[in-house]
């Protein structure tokens, strides 16, 4: 469990760092160039590390369902949407919303057992947890405005 927690913390910090880098590349190169660069370099790094650590087993994909292959195309949507979100909202606000959305949809998919996931019973504690996080984002964004009596940008 501790290893899972540590890896999740590292993943979160890397996602935040990658999004900042992506937004800086986007300022100079545009959204589609940024997306191609990010995913292209990611492919090369994954291929190199995969070959290094797994060898020929990297290409062993028995019982792979066809729809699993769409993950890479979903990655294009992730990069494009986050780069544009950061451009429009700033990194902290955009990433907070993206992570809250990710958590909410993960709760939905787990609860319904969609996409081949084991169905996990929905509880109101889980919903309250997601709503607390969303409330934190609202406070973060509008906290100073509420103090002044008006919620505005």
Backbone bond lengths (Angstrom), bond angles and torsions (degrees), N, CA, C in turn:
res aa  C-N    CA-C-N  psi(-1)  N-CA   C-N-CA  omega(-1)  CA-C   N-CA-C  phi
1 X - - - 1.447 - - 1.525 111.32 -
2 X 1.318 116.84 -41.66 1.464 120.42 -179.53 1.526 110.08 -62.35
3 X 1.334 115.79 -41.51 1.460 119.23 178.68 1.536 110.44 -62.09
4 X 1.318 117.56 -42.16 1.463 121.28 177.23 1.516 111.79 -61.30
5 X 1.336 117.13 -42.09 1.468 121.16 177.34 1.523 111.20 -62.41
6 X 1.323 116.15 -46.31 1.471 119.83 -179.22 1.531 111.53 -63.84
7 X 1.324 115.96 -44.05 1.469 118.89 178.99 1.526 111.36 -63.80
8 X 1.327 117.35 -37.46 1.464 120.91 178.19 1.520 111.13 -66.60
9 X 1.316 117.72 -39.31 1.469 121.53 176.76 1.523 110.38 -64.05
10 X 1.327 116.55 -44.80 1.471 120.13 177.78 1.526 110.14 -62.14
11 X 1.337 117.15 -43.36 1.469 120.52 179.26 1.524 110.58 -59.59
12 X 1.321 117.12 -44.98 1.458 120.23 178.86 1.520 112.59 -61.24
13 X 1.313 116.66 -41.74 1.467 119.24 179.23 1.527 110.84 -67.83
14 X 1.320 116.85 -36.79 1.468 120.02 178.21 1.523 112.03 -68.57
15 X 1.342 117.39 -38.15 1.465 120.31 177.31 1.524 109.80 -63.05
16 X 1.334 116.79 -45.23 1.457 120.32 177.89 1.521 111.87 -60.48
17 X 1.325 116.56 -44.36 1.464 121.38 179.11 1.527 110.99 -65.03
18 X 1.326 117.15 -43.85 1.459 120.70 179.84 1.525 111.11 -61.57
19 X 1.321 116.76 -40.66 1.457 119.41 -179.31 1.522 112.30 -65.91
20 X 1.319 117.34 -35.71 1.463 119.95 175.76 1.526 109.57 -66.02
21 X 1.325 117.31 -45.48 1.470 120.79 176.90 1.529 110.38 -59.29
22 X 1.330 116.18 -45.85 1.463 120.34 -179.19 1.519 111.33 -59.31
23 X 1.324 116.78 -41.63 1.470 119.08 -179.01 1.518 111.01 -66.97
24 X 1.323 117.92 -33.81 1.473 120.86 177.51 1.529 110.77 -69.57
25 X 1.324 117.15 -40.12 1.466 120.05 176.16 1.529 109.39 -64.25
26 X 1.326 116.52 -41.88 1.463 121.55 -179.29 1.527 112.11 -60.52
27 X 1.322 117.51 -34.36 1.469 121.17 178.55 1.529 111.72 -61.33
28 X 1.314 116.85 -28.97 1.465 121.26 -175.34 1.519 114.06 -107.49
29 X 1.341 116.54 -19.97 1.467 117.80 -171.25 1.524 114.12 -125.22
30 X 1.309 119.57 -15.90 1.454 121.22 -177.87 1.516 112.07 94.68
31 X 1.313 114.96 161.94 1.465 121.86 -172.97 1.516 113.50 -64.22
32 X 1.331 117.77 -47.54 1.475 119.39 -174.76 1.517 111.74 -73.23
33 X 1.320 117.50 -33.41 1.467 119.87 174.86 1.524 109.51 -66.16
34 X 1.329 116.18 -42.77 1.465 120.43 178.24 1.525 110.26 -59.67
35 X 1.316 116.51 -46.64 1.461 120.73 -178.77 1.521 111.16 -62.30
36 X 1.323 117.11 -44.94 1.473 120.90 178.81 1.529 110.77 -63.06
37 X 1.320 115.97 -41.71 1.467 120.24 -179.60 1.530 110.59 -65.37
38 X 1.324 116.54 -48.77 1.462 121.07 -177.91 1.532 111.11 -61.54
39 X 1.316 116.26 -51.15 1.465 118.96 -176.89 1.523 112.09 -74.00
40 X 1.321 117.58 -33.20 1.469 120.80 177.41 1.520 111.73 -66.19
41 X 1.330 116.54 -47.51 1.470 119.54 177.81 1.528 110.83 -67.38
42 X 1.344 115.92 -34.65 1.463 119.32 175.25 1.519 111.61 -62.24
43 X 1.348 116.24 -40.68 1.458 120.60 177.32 1.528 110.67 -61.70
44 X 1.331 116.27 -47.28 1.466 119.44 -178.79 1.531 111.86 -63.13
45 X 1.335 116.46 -41.96 1.464 119.77 178.54 1.529 110.80 -65.49
46 X 1.332 116.57 -43.37 1.470 120.29 179.05 1.520 111.23 -62.72
47 X 1.318 116.12 -42.78 1.466 120.48 179.10 1.528 110.46 -62.41
48 X 1.325 116.94 -46.80 1.469 120.55 -178.65 1.529 111.22 -63.15
49 X 1.335 117.17 -49.03 1.468 119.62 -179.93 1.524 111.18 -67.28
50 X 1.324 116.96 -37.93 1.457 120.38 178.05 1.520 111.78 -60.68
51 X 1.327 115.91 -45.32 1.475 119.87 178.05 1.520 111.15 -65.08
52 X 1.332 116.07 -39.07 1.455 120.66 -179.28 1.533 111.61 -65.13
53 X 1.323 116.64 -46.16 1.466 120.59 -173.64 1.523 114.35 -92.95
54 X 1.341 118.42 -27.13 1.459 120.31 -176.08 1.521 113.35 -115.90
55 X 1.307 117.71 -15.30 1.456 120.57 -179.32 1.516 111.39 62.25
56 X 1.336 116.61 -139.75 1.463 121.51 -178.80 1.524 113.11 -66.16
57 X 1.318 117.67 -19.72 1.466 120.92 178.34 1.529 111.50 -63.54
58 X 1.302 117.19 -17.62 1.466 122.05 178.02 1.525 110.89 -55.37
59 X 1.333 116.12 -32.49 1.462 120.66 -175.68 1.528 113.34 -98.55
60 X 1.331 118.07 7.01 1.466 121.89 178.71 1.528 108.34 -85.86
61 X 1.330 115.36 104.60 1.472 119.95 -176.42 1.531 109.49 -128.07
62 X 1.326 116.58 64.17 1.452 120.86 179.73 1.523 110.22 -69.68
63 X 1.315 114.20 146.30 1.464 121.68 175.74 1.528 113.68 56.50
64 X 1.305 116.93 32.40 1.465 121.53 178.53 1.519 109.00 -79.63
65 X 1.320 116.58 121.69 1.458 120.36 177.37 1.527 109.04 -74.98
66 X 1.315 116.11 143.20 1.470 121.59 -175.14 1.518 112.18 -56.14
67 X 1.320 117.43 -41.59 1.461 119.15 -175.10 1.525 113.18 -69.17
68 X 1.331 119.50 -14.91 1.464 121.47 175.26 1.532 110.94 -63.99
69 X 1.319 117.13 -26.74 1.457 121.50 -176.64 1.531 112.18 -68.19
70 X 1.316 117.71 -15.23 1.466 120.84 -179.32 1.528 113.00 -75.47
71 X 1.296 117.61 -5.87 1.465 121.53 -179.01 1.527 112.48 -55.83
72 X 1.312 116.95 -40.80 1.466 119.97 179.30 1.517 112.38 -62.78
73 X 1.329 116.16 -38.27 1.470 119.48 177.97 1.524 110.65 -69.03
74 X 1.316 116.99 -33.69 1.462 120.27 175.16 1.530 109.13 -64.13
75 X 1.329 116.19 -37.36 1.464 120.76 177.05 1.522 112.54 -58.94
76 X 1.330 117.16 -35.78 1.468 120.67 176.17 1.527 108.91 -61.16
77 X 1.315 116.75 -45.59 1.463 120.60 178.59 1.516 112.09 -62.06
78 X 1.327 117.01 -39.94 1.464 121.18 178.77 1.519 110.34 -60.21
79 X 1.330 116.87 -51.06 1.463 120.44 -176.96 1.527 110.65 -64.34
80 X 1.326 117.52 -47.86 1.467 120.92 -178.11 1.526 110.16 -60.15
81 X 1.323 117.13 -48.55 1.468 120.36 -176.98 1.524 112.18 -65.94
82 X 1.329 117.56 -41.72 1.459 119.08 179.91 1.522 112.33 -69.12
83 X 1.317 117.16 -40.12 1.469 119.75 178.16 1.528 109.82 -60.33
84 X 1.329 116.58 -45.29 1.465 120.28 179.52 1.536 110.93 -69.23
85 X 1.325 117.43 -39.70 1.463 120.74 177.90 1.515 111.68 -61.05
86 X 1.321 117.08 -43.25 1.467 121.04 178.48 1.521 110.38 -65.25
87 X 1.312 116.23 -39.89 1.470 120.65 178.33 1.534 110.84 -60.88
88 X 1.325 117.13 -39.74 1.461 121.67 -175.61 1.535 113.95 -87.03
89 X 1.337 116.85 -31.35 1.466 120.13 -172.72 1.525 114.44 -116.03
90 X 1.324 117.56 -17.63 1.463 121.12 -171.79 1.522 109.69 94.11
91 X 1.338 116.46 156.89 1.466 120.16 -173.19 1.528 114.96 -63.27
92 X 1.302 118.52 -47.24 1.462 119.65 -173.63 1.517 111.63 -64.94
93 X 1.317 116.44 -46.62 1.454 120.53 -177.57 1.534 110.49 -67.99
94 X 1.316 118.11 -45.81 1.466 121.66 -178.49 1.531 111.45 -63.61
95 X 1.312 117.49 -44.15 1.467 120.47 -178.69 1.521 110.25 -69.90
96 X 1.338 117.82 -36.62 1.468 120.72 176.56 1.520 111.17 -60.47
97 X 1.310 115.88 -44.48 1.466 119.87 178.94 1.528 110.56 -65.70
98 X 1.331 116.38 -43.90 1.467 120.01 179.73 1.529 111.02 -61.12
99 X 1.325 117.65 -43.21 1.460 120.13 -179.60 1.525 111.56 -68.46
100 X 1.328 117.19 -36.91 1.470 119.98 176.43 1.522 110.81 -65.26
101 X 1.316 116.13 -41.40 1.460 120.73 176.99 1.524 110.22 -62.52
102 X 1.318 115.71 -43.03 1.461 121.10 178.80 1.532 110.10 -59.66
103 X 1.309 116.68 -44.58 1.462 121.00 -179.63 1.526 110.82 -65.99
104 X 1.313 117.01 -43.95 1.464 120.83 179.52 1.517 112.43 -62.11
105 X 1.323 116.39 -45.26 1.465 118.94 179.64 1.526 111.79 -70.56
106 X 1.326 118.02 -34.01 1.465 120.09 175.55 1.529 109.90 -62.60
107 X 1.334 116.62 -40.84 1.461 120.60 176.78 1.530 110.59 -62.03
108 X 1.334 116.49 -43.67 1.467 120.72 178.72 1.524 111.20 -62.00
109 X 1.334 117.16 -49.81 1.460 120.74 -177.30 1.526 111.75 -65.53
110 X 1.344 116.67 -39.89 1.464 119.37 175.73 1.525 111.22 -62.52
111 X 1.316 115.83 -45.46 1.468 120.60 -176.49 1.520 112.08 -65.41
112 X 1.319 117.14 -34.20 1.464 120.78 -178.96 1.525 112.83 -93.01
113 X 1.346 117.02 -11.61 1.455 120.89 -178.81 1.519 112.90 68.78
114 X 1.327 116.64 31.50 1.465 121.08 -178.57 1.529 111.65 -76.58
115 X 1.322 114.68 161.16 1.469 123.77 174.42 1.524 112.43 57.79
116 X 1.315 116.14 32.62 1.459 120.36 176.48 1.517 114.43 79.83
117 X 1.331 118.35 10.28 1.461 120.82 178.49 1.523 110.07 -80.04
118 X 1.311 115.02 150.37 1.461 119.34 173.26 1.525 107.63 -69.18
119 X 1.317 116.46 130.47 1.461 120.10 -177.84 1.523 110.17 -71.29
120 X 1.333 114.81 127.04 1.461 121.92 178.40 1.523 107.19 -112.83
121 X 1.317 117.94 127.10 1.468 119.83 -176.68 1.530 111.73 -57.53
122 X 1.321 115.39 135.58 1.459 122.86 178.01 1.529 109.11 -75.08
123 X 1.337 116.45 136.89 1.466 120.52 174.26 1.525 108.43 -128.19
124 X 1.327 115.06 154.69 1.457 119.32 178.42 1.531 111.19 -69.76
125 X 1.324 118.04 -23.36 1.469 120.95 174.64 1.530 109.80 -60.87
126 X 1.327 116.31 -40.90 1.468 120.04 178.51 1.522 110.31 -64.52
127 X 1.328 117.01 -45.24 1.459 120.92 179.07 1.522 111.05 -61.65
128 X 1.313 116.81 -43.75 1.464 120.70 178.87 1.525 109.83 -61.94
129 X 1.330 117.81 -39.67 1.461 121.02 177.25 1.520 112.23 -58.93
130 X 1.328 116.57 -45.27 1.469 120.61 178.38 1.525 109.73 -64.84
131 X 1.328 117.74 -43.37 1.465 121.18 -179.21 1.530 112.04 -65.34
132 X 1.327 117.63 -34.11 1.468 120.56 176.07 1.530 110.03 -63.93
133 X 1.316 116.46 -41.62 1.469 120.09 178.50 1.527 110.20 -64.43
134 X 1.323 117.05 -44.72 1.473 120.77 178.12 1.532 109.74 -61.91
135 X 1.335 116.82 -41.52 1.466 120.49 176.35 1.513 111.79 -60.23
136 X 1.321 117.04 -37.43 1.463 121.19 176.43 1.521 112.21 -62.84
137 X 1.312 116.49 -38.43 1.465 120.57 177.90 1.524 110.23 -66.38
138 X 1.321 116.77 -42.74 1.464 120.72 178.29 1.529 109.52 -61.42
139 X 1.328 116.51 -44.48 1.466 120.30 177.17 1.527 111.27 -61.36
140 X 1.324 116.02 -43.51 1.459 120.86 179.89 1.529 110.74 -59.56
141 X 1.328 116.10 -45.83 1.459 121.16 -175.92 1.521 112.56 -73.58
142 X 1.341 116.33 -44.03 1.460 119.69 -171.20 1.529 113.67 -111.81
143 X 1.345 118.06 4.10 1.462 121.45 -175.43 1.509 114.03 -53.33
144 X 1.315 118.78 -47.30 1.460 121.60 179.10 1.507 111.86 -67.49
145 X 1.327 117.42 -33.70 1.473 121.88 -179.43 1.524 110.26 -69.26
146 X 1.345 117.44 -37.59 1.456 120.11 -179.72 1.543 109.68 -65.58
147 X 1.311 115.50 -35.43 1.460 120.42 -179.74 1.523 110.40 -63.15
148 X 1.332 116.61 -34.68 1.460 122.17 179.85 1.528 112.20 -85.55
149 X 1.347 117.63 -3.83 1.444 120.84 175.92 1.520 114.87 94.08
150 X 1.326 119.35 -1.43 1.474 121.07 -179.81 1.516 108.66 -142.31
151 X 1.314 116.75 131.61 1.463 121.41 176.90 1.532 108.78 -91.35
152 X 1.312 115.53 103.98 1.472 120.24 177.66 1.510 109.60 -144.36
153 X 1.324 116.30 163.75 1.467 120.71 -178.32 1.471 109.88 -76.80
